[in-house]
């Protein structure tokens, strides 16, 4: 998942890609580490070097959470809403157990896709398509 996002970003060079080892401090003070995330270059470059080294005080523009067997779906859905409320433009909750993807967008209702083979990055990640065959 992160590799596919990173491959797209390497070609487009529009931002920075992060995996689950990167934590962010959201505007509401919450510390979150999405499974994959992306921040637009201009927003990332506005941070100081010190801010980039630890938990950057920024909400990613795009986040992905992958539900594991032990994850509560309700808790992940609340986390996705929190990302959107704190500035994320697009979020995907990939639920392997139910073979669904929930798409979160600012100012829109959640869209649920059943057993999709791929998903596109909308205008936020123009041209990015995540292949879900090996994920779901």
Backbone as a chain_set.jsonl record, in Angstrom:
{"seq": "XXXXXXXXXXXXXXXXXXXXXXXXXXXXXXXXXXXXXXXXXXXXXXXXXXXXXXXXXXXXXXXXXXXXXXXXXXXXXXXXXXXXXXXXXXXXXXXXXXXXXXXXXXXXXXXXXXXXXXXXXXXXXXXXXXXXXXXX", "coords": {"N": [[0.823, -1.183, 0.0], [1.791, 1.333, 0.96], [4.026, 1.35, -0.641], [2.941, 1.465, -3.233], [1.783, 4.015, -3.114], [4.085, 5.538, -2.675], [5.496, 5.027, -5.05], [3.845, 6.32, -6.939], [4.072, 8.948, -5.964], [6.801, 9.445, -6.288], [6.98, 9.67, -9.014], [5.217, 11.827, -9.541], [5.983, 13.792, -7.699], [4.787, 15.519, -5.728], [4.506, 15.712, -3.022], [5.057, 14.38, 0.307], [5.478, 11.054, 1.391], [4.43, 8.833, 3.946], [4.871, 6.105, 6.246], [3.495, 3.728, 8.626], [5.202, 4.162, 10.753], [5.529, 6.811, 11.236], [4.453, 9.401, 13.238], [1.966, 11.873, 13.829], [1.086, 15.086, 15.141], [-2.02, 16.157, 15.54], [-4.114, 19.077, 14.848], [-5.967, 19.136, 16.975], [-4.504, 18.165, 19.043], [-4.205, 15.441, 19.305], [-2.211, 12.491, 18.964], [-1.355, 10.693, 16.196], [-0.787, 7.864, 14.09], [-1.119, 7.02, 11.073], [-1.581, 4.175, 8.854], [-0.654, 4.594, 6.277], [0.255, 7.651, 4.731], [0.08, 10.975, 3.327], [1.465, 14.131, 2.61], [1.05, 17.316, 1.234], [3.608, 18.971, -0.628], [4.032, 21.801, -0.23], [2.868, 22.259, 2.259], [4.315, 20.513, 3.915], [6.911, 21.525, 3.562], [6.664, 23.937, 4.826], [7.043, 23.459, 7.463], [9.393, 23.523, 10.178], [12.789, 22.255, 10.359], [13.199, 21.036, 12.827], [10.541, 20.487, 13.595], [9.889, 18.556, 11.729], [11.447, 16.408, 12.494], [10.507, 15.07, 14.806], [7.361, 14.306, 16.091], [5.553, 15.518, 13.644], [3.732, 18.587, 13.708], [1.102, 18.464, 12.227], [-1.693, 17.687, 10.176], [-2.012, 15.022, 7.974], [-2.701, 15.347, 4.428], [-3.836, 13.229, 3.186], [-4.88, 10.077, 4.304], [-4.512, 6.616, 5.225], [-6.009, 3.914, 6.761], [-5.641, 0.632, 7.76], [-7.594, -1.988, 8.55], [-6.954, -4.296, 11.035], [-7.257, -7.683, 12.281], [-7.676, -7.435, 15.016], [-8.581, -4.861, 15.387], [-11.046, -2.458, 16.294], [-13.83, -1.7, 14.408], [-15.53, 0.494, 14.789], [-13.917, 2.226, 16.341], [-11.875, 2.785, 14.505], [-13.372, 4.08, 12.532], [-14.124, 6.383, 13.918], [-11.608, 7.502, 14.251], [-10.981, 8.049, 11.584], [-12.881, 10.028, 11.022], [-11.916, 11.949, 12.747], [-9.451, 12.604, 11.555], [-10.391, 13.882, 9.205], [-11.825, 16.026, 10.34], [-9.692, 17.427, 11.337], [-8.304, 18.393, 9.19], [-7.531, 16.669, 7.063], [-7.988, 15.877, 3.651], [-8.771, 13.634, 2.29], [-9.495, 10.283, 3.054], [-8.967, 6.803, 3.516], [-10.442, 3.951, 4.743], [-9.565, 0.795, 4.993], [-11.042, -2.202, 5.1], [-10.361, -5.289, 5.597], [-11.574, -7.536, 6.675], [-14.346, -7.31, 6.162], [-14.199, -6.889, 3.49], [-14.335, -4.281, 2.398], [-14.09, -0.789, 1.517], [-14.029, 2.26, 3.062], [-14.595, 5.534, 2.202], [-13.516, 8.64, 3.092], [-14.178, 12.029, 2.897], [-13.652, 15.546, 3.02], [-16.4, 17.508, 4.016], [-18.337, 15.769, 2.948], [-20.518, 12.885, 2.774], [-19.689, 9.627, 4.058], [-18.445, 7.273, 1.796], [-19.042, 3.955, 0.827], [-17.399, 1.206, -0.492], [-17.903, -1.973, -1.812], [-15.974, -4.809, -1.868], [-13.928, -3.771, -3.73], [-11.657, -3.661, -6.536], [-9.791, -1.807, -7.02], [-8.948, 1.599, -6.161], [-9.33, 5.096, -6.583], [-7.395, 8.14, -6.253], [-8.862, 10.509, -6.304], [-9.138, 14.095, -6.743], [-7.24, 14.919, -4.994], [-5.021, 13.197, -4.98], [-4.217, 13.104, -7.761], [-4.313, 10.915, -10.433], [-3.378, 8.764, -8.991], [-3.88, 5.377, -8.333], [-4.87, 2.85, -6.273], [-4.107, -0.489, -6.151], [-6.078, -3.014, -5.051], [-6.186, -5.757, -5.018], [-4.269, -7.532, -3.823], [-4.509, -6.684, -1.245], [-7.148, -6.66, -0.154]], "CA": [[0.0, 0.0, 0.0], [2.684, 2.487, 1.02], [4.905, 1.275, -1.816], [2.189, 1.98, -4.383], [1.666, 5.46, -2.927], [5.413, 6.105, -2.861], [5.815, 4.959, -6.488], [3.1, 7.409, -7.578], [4.627, 10.223, -5.52], [8.122, 9.6, -6.897], [6.735, 10.132, -10.387], [4.529, 13.123, -9.547], [6.762, 14.7, -6.857], [3.874, 16.545, -5.222], [4.436, 15.732, -1.567], [5.851, 13.431, 1.076], [4.755, 9.843, 1.766], [4.825, 8.315, 5.246], [4.288, 4.813, 6.616], [2.932, 3.69, 9.976], [6.192, 4.521, 11.77], [5.503, 8.266, 11.423], [3.332, 9.925, 14.005], [1.641, 13.283, 13.619], [0.264, 15.736, 16.159], [-3.114, 16.841, 14.85], [-4.458, 20.36, 15.458], [-6.689, 18.958, 18.232], [-3.559, 17.67, 20.036], [-4.1, 13.983, 19.255], [-1.07, 11.904, 18.258], [-1.85, 9.624, 15.333], [0.157, 7.239, 13.15], [-1.876, 6.25, 10.082], [-0.815, 3.115, 8.187], [0.0, 5.29, 5.164], [-0.233, 9.027, 4.662], [0.74, 11.853, 2.352], [1.333, 15.561, 2.89], [1.461, 18.162, 0.106], [4.954, 19.559, -0.477], [4.038, 23.152, 0.322], [2.546, 22.186, 3.687], [5.444, 19.868, 4.575], [8.062, 22.429, 3.518], [6.414, 25.066, 5.728], [7.47, 23.054, 8.804], [10.824, 23.667, 10.437], [13.528, 20.988, 10.424], [12.922, 20.459, 14.147], [9.183, 19.944, 13.581], [9.88, 17.368, 10.88], [12.215, 15.334, 13.104], [9.762, 14.341, 15.83], [5.982, 14.164, 15.645], [5.226, 16.786, 12.981], [2.448, 19.17, 14.094], [0.356, 18.646, 10.982], [-2.568, 16.576, 9.783], [-1.779, 14.699, 6.563], [-3.769, 15.634, 3.468], [-4.409, 11.936, 2.816], [-4.54, 9.024, 5.269], [-5.065, 5.276, 5.028], [-5.99, 3.005, 7.908], [-5.896, -0.746, 7.36], [-8.157, -2.68, 9.713], [-6.425, -5.622, 11.33], [-8.238, -8.558, 12.927], [-7.941, -7.002, 16.396], [-9.066, -3.476, 15.408], [-12.473, -2.161, 16.371], [-14.262, -0.906, 13.255], [-16.081, 1.755, 15.29], [-12.807, 3.094, 16.731], [-11.216, 3.255, 13.279], [-14.262, 5.056, 11.88], [-13.985, 7.629, 14.675], [-10.282, 8.036, 13.922], [-11.065, 8.623, 10.234], [-13.616, 11.289, 11.151], [-11.015, 12.891, 13.401], [-8.517, 13.098, 10.528], [-11.107, 14.837, 8.34], [-12.111, 17.22, 11.147], [-8.434, 18.119, 11.609], [-7.706, 18.94, 7.978], [-7.306, 15.738, 5.96], [-8.937, 16.041, 2.55], [-9.194, 12.324, 1.814], [-9.067, 9.165, 3.89], [-9.487, 5.478, 3.166], [-10.431, 2.911, 5.764], [-9.597, -0.473, 4.276], [-11.537, -3.226, 6.025], [-10.165, -6.592, 4.949], [-12.525, -8.506, 7.23], [-15.623, -7.172, 5.452], [-13.88, -6.63, 2.084], [-14.897, -2.973, 2.085], [-13.296, 0.422, 1.694], [-14.82, 3.446, 3.387], [-13.898, 6.72, 1.705], [-13.835, 9.842, 3.855], [-13.805, 13.269, 2.221], [-14.153, 16.702, 3.757], [-17.722, 18.034, 3.632], [-19.144, 14.783, 2.223], [-20.845, 11.668, 3.497], [-18.774, 8.507, 3.838], [-18.795, 6.379, 0.698], [-18.594, 2.595, 1.103], [-17.242, 0.355, -1.67], [-17.873, -3.386, -1.471], [-15.036, -5.656, -2.6], [-13.349, -3.108, -4.904], [-10.352, -4.162, -6.985], [-8.901, -0.644, -7.0], [-9.567, 2.845, -5.702], [-8.549, 6.223, -7.109], [-7.078, 9.206, -5.305], [-9.639, 11.728, -6.545], [-8.344, 15.272, -7.122], [-6.176, 15.091, -4.002], [-3.889, 12.41, -5.479], [-4.581, 12.939, -9.171], [-3.581, 9.88, -11.155], [-3.032, 7.626, -8.129], [-4.859, 4.294, -8.218], [-4.368, 1.792, -5.404], [-4.532, -1.839, -6.507], [-6.501, -3.655, -3.816], [-6.255, -7.2, -5.19], [-3.458, -8.223, -2.814], [-4.785, -6.11, 0.07], [-8.431, -7.172, 0.333]], "C": [[0.874, 1.256, 0.0], [3.606, 2.519, -0.194], [4.203, 1.828, -3.045], [2.066, 3.499, -4.306], [3.01, 6.142, -3.18], [5.83, 6.096, -4.331], [5.12, 6.082, -7.246], [3.749, 8.753, -7.242], [6.008, 10.487, -6.114], [7.982, 10.151, -8.314], [6.162, 11.552, -10.415], [5.27, 14.197, -8.755], [5.923, 15.859, -6.313], [3.838, 16.649, -3.704], [5.361, 14.717, -0.948], [4.959, 12.271, 1.517], [5.316, 9.331, 3.089], [4.165, 6.964, 5.493], [3.852, 4.885, 8.081], [3.928, 4.049, 11.075], [6.241, 6.027, 12.034], [4.252, 8.668, 12.179], [3.176, 11.406, 13.758], [0.888, 13.806, 14.836], [-0.771, 16.562, 15.406], [-3.419, 18.167, 15.532], [-5.217, 20.235, 16.783], [-5.8, 18.395, 19.347], [-3.372, 16.165, 20.032], [-2.852, 13.557, 18.5], [-1.585, 10.695, 17.488], [-0.752, 9.155, 14.385], [-0.633, 6.409, 12.146], [-0.983, 5.21, 9.405], [-0.066, 3.647, 6.971], [-0.574, 6.705, 5.141], [0.612, 9.825, 3.676], [0.435, 13.296, 2.723], [1.835, 16.335, 1.67], [2.792, 18.836, 0.407], [4.923, 20.926, 0.203], [3.712, 23.168, 1.814], [3.707, 21.573, 4.464], [6.639, 20.818, 4.655], [7.888, 23.661, 4.405], [6.818, 24.739, 7.172], [8.97, 23.28, 8.961], [11.474, 22.284, 10.451], [13.266, 20.278, 11.746], [11.536, 19.831, 14.187], [9.11, 18.651, 12.785], [10.545, 16.168, 11.544], [11.423, 14.49, 14.087], [8.371, 14.035, 15.302], [5.592, 15.474, 14.977], [3.849, 17.296, 13.402], [1.617, 19.506, 12.861], [-0.56, 17.438, 10.781], [-2.294, 16.285, 8.311], [-2.972, 15.085, 5.684], [-4.532, 14.359, 3.11], [-3.941, 10.898, 3.835], [-5.191, 7.708, 4.872], [-4.929, 4.524, 6.345], [-6.409, 1.639, 7.392], [-6.374, -1.494, 8.595], [-7.531, -4.061, 9.863], [-7.492, -6.414, 12.082], [-8.615, -8.073, 14.327], [-8.505, -5.581, 16.502], [-10.587, -3.403, 15.504], [-12.844, -1.274, 15.181], [-14.771, 0.457, 13.708], [-14.969, 2.724, 15.676], [-12.065, 3.628, 15.513], [-12.064, 4.285, 12.544], [-14.196, 6.401, 12.594], [-12.645, 8.297, 14.381], [-10.298, 8.69, 12.542], [-11.804, 9.964, 10.252], [-12.736, 12.364, 11.781], [-9.996, 13.456, 12.408], [-9.185, 14.17, 9.659], [-11.384, 16.135, 9.094], [-10.859, 18.048, 11.41], [-7.673, 18.532, 10.361], [-7.391, 17.977, 6.855], [-8.385, 15.951, 4.897], [-9.537, 14.72, 2.101], [-8.649, 11.251, 2.748], [-9.722, 7.878, 3.446], [-9.35, 4.556, 4.36], [-10.623, 1.588, 5.032], [-9.897, -1.577, 5.279], [-11.455, -4.587, 5.336], [-11.185, -7.624, 5.427], [-13.844, -8.502, 6.459], [-15.454, -6.909, 3.962], [-14.531, -5.329, 1.596], [-13.841, -1.885, 2.221], [-14.272, 1.557, 1.973], [-13.988, 4.657, 2.976], [-14.426, 7.94, 2.459], [-13.303, 11.048, 3.099], [-14.353, 14.434, 3.042], [-15.471, 17.172, 3.148], [-18.561, 17.074, 2.797], [-19.457, 13.6, 3.129], [-19.827, 10.584, 3.158], [-19.317, 7.638, 2.708], [-18.225, 5.001, 1.002], [-18.566, 1.805, -0.204], [-17.138, -1.093, -1.199], [-16.977, -4.158, -2.424], [-14.455, -4.994, -3.856], [-12.004, -3.735, -5.274], [-9.31, -3.048, -6.992], [-9.679, 0.567, -6.506], [-8.684, 4.001, -6.171], [-8.425, 7.333, -6.069], [-7.815, 10.515, -5.511], [-8.733, 12.866, -7.024], [-7.156, 15.473, -6.181], [-4.892, 14.421, -4.48], [-4.145, 12.084, -6.944], [-3.677, 11.916, -9.862], [-3.202, 8.679, -10.307], [-4.187, 6.639, -8.071], [-4.22, 3.192, -7.384], [-4.971, 0.465, -5.83], [-4.823, -2.587, -5.219], [-6.526, -5.181, -3.882], [-5.488, -7.936, -4.092], [-3.735, -7.722, -1.389], [-6.077, -6.647, 0.663], [-8.45, -8.673, 0.151]], "O": [[0.718, 2.131, -0.851], [3.926, 3.589, -0.711], [4.801, 2.577, -3.817], [2.225, 4.191, -5.312], [3.07, 7.192, -3.82], [6.447, 7.05, -4.807], [5.73, 6.726, -8.1], [3.952, 9.59, -8.121], [6.345, 11.633, -6.411], [8.77, 10.99, -8.75], [6.582, 12.378, -11.224], [5.2, 15.378, -9.095], [6.303, 17.024, -6.425], [3.218, 17.559, -3.154], [6.315, 14.25, -1.571], [3.829, 12.478, 1.959], [6.523, 9.385, 3.325], [3.058, 6.701, 5.023], [3.84, 5.954, 8.69], [3.528, 4.223, 12.226], [6.921, 6.469, 12.96], [3.136, 8.313, 11.8], [4.154, 12.11, 13.505], [0.145, 13.068, 15.482], [-0.442, 17.535, 14.727], [-3.024, 18.37, 16.68], [-5.127, 21.126, 17.628], [-6.27, 18.17, 20.462], [-2.466, 15.659, 20.694], [-2.475, 14.186, 17.51], [-2.18, 9.787, 18.067], [0.091, 9.935, 13.942], [-0.801, 5.206, 12.347], [0.239, 5.358, 9.389], [1.039, 3.193, 6.674], [-1.736, 6.925, 5.485], [1.693, 9.409, 3.259], [-0.686, 13.64, 3.096], [2.907, 16.046, 1.14], [3.068, 19.221, 1.543], [5.708, 21.179, 1.117], [4.229, 24.008, 2.551], [4.052, 22.051, 5.545], [7.3, 20.905, 5.689], [8.863, 24.353, 4.701], [6.923, 25.638, 8.006], [9.72, 23.231, 7.986], [10.786, 21.267, 10.542], [13.126, 19.055, 11.78], [11.367, 18.752, 14.754], [8.348, 17.749, 13.133], [10.242, 15.027, 11.196], [11.662, 13.286, 14.183], [8.226, 13.553, 14.179], [5.323, 16.455, 15.672], [2.895, 16.519, 13.448], [1.452, 20.671, 12.5], [-0.231, 16.318, 11.17], [-2.338, 17.196, 7.483], [-4.109, 15.14, 6.153], [-5.716, 14.402, 2.777], [-2.762, 10.843, 4.185], [-6.264, 7.679, 4.27], [-3.863, 4.505, 6.959], [-7.403, 1.507, 6.678], [-5.639, -1.618, 9.575], [-7.57, -4.882, 8.947], [-8.519, -5.859, 12.473], [-9.744, -8.277, 14.773], [-8.868, -5.144, 17.594], [-11.308, -4.181, 14.88], [-12.24, -0.221, 14.975], [-14.473, 1.47, 13.074], [-15.057, 3.915, 15.376], [-11.669, 4.793, 15.489], [-11.535, 5.252, 11.996], [-14.209, 7.447, 11.945], [-12.567, 9.521, 14.277], [-9.705, 9.75, 12.345], [-11.401, 10.914, 9.581], [-12.797, 13.535, 11.404], [-9.713, 14.654, 12.422], [-8.609, 15.229, 9.412], [-11.199, 17.222, 8.547], [-10.956, 19.245, 11.679], [-6.527, 18.973, 10.45], [-7.013, 18.422, 5.771], [-9.551, 16.179, 5.22], [-10.66, 14.674, 1.598], [-7.496, 11.303, 3.175], [-10.887, 7.862, 3.048], [-8.264, 4.403, 4.918], [-11.704, 1.299, 4.519], [-9.109, -1.848, 6.184], [-12.355, -4.982, 4.595], [-11.606, -8.488, 4.657], [-14.391, -9.559, 6.142], [-16.438, -6.727, 3.245], [-15.175, -5.282, 0.548], [-12.847, -2.035, 2.932], [-15.217, 1.784, 1.218], [-12.824, 4.783, 3.356], [-15.624, 8.224, 2.456], [-12.136, 11.09, 2.71], [-15.399, 14.314, 3.681], [-15.628, 17.225, 1.928], [-19.407, 17.513, 2.019], [-18.762, 13.345, 4.112], [-19.186, 10.621, 2.108], [-20.504, 7.311, 2.676], [-17.063, 4.88, 1.389], [-19.56, 1.736, -0.927], [-16.369, -1.398, -0.288], [-17.194, -4.159, -3.635], [-14.485, -5.589, -4.934], [-11.304, -4.273, -4.416], [-8.106, -3.306, -6.973], [-10.908, 0.555, -6.445], [-7.457, 3.906, -6.16], [-9.229, 7.445, -5.144], [-7.426, 11.535, -4.942], [-7.691, 12.625, -7.634], [-6.179, 16.128, -6.543], [-3.811, 15.003, -4.397], [-4.273, 10.917, -7.315], [-2.452, 12.041, -9.869], [-2.748, 7.669, -10.845], [-5.327, 7.014, -7.796], [-3.165, 2.665, -7.736], [-6.191, 0.31, -5.867], [-3.934, -2.777, -4.389], [-6.857, -5.831, -2.89], [-6.018, -8.873, -3.495], [-3.228, -8.302, -0.428], [-6.116, -7.044, 1.828], [-9.438, -9.324, 0.493]]}, "num_chains": 1, "name": "protein.A"}
